[in-house]
Amino acid sequence: MAHEIAKLLLEHAETFLERTEAVKSALSLGMPLNEIQDYLDWLDALRSRDQPTSKDRAGDPPQKP
């Protein structure tokens, strides 16, 4: 249960300071550092996949093949 709470804290941390505090909290809840790193890497990969590409952000409509 403590690891689930730690994962929620890590998931909702958006800024560097929030993430730092979330890591400290996760460690104090007993989550090993390697699991914290793995979870943060997974979150970053998931978030980067969901981010629009630079072309999409420029306002250009997607090109049809």
Buried (B, 14 or more C-beta within 10 A) or exposed (E): EEBEEBBEBBBEBEEEEEBEEBBEBBEEBEBEEEEBEEBBEEBEEEEEEEEEEEEEEEEEEEEEE
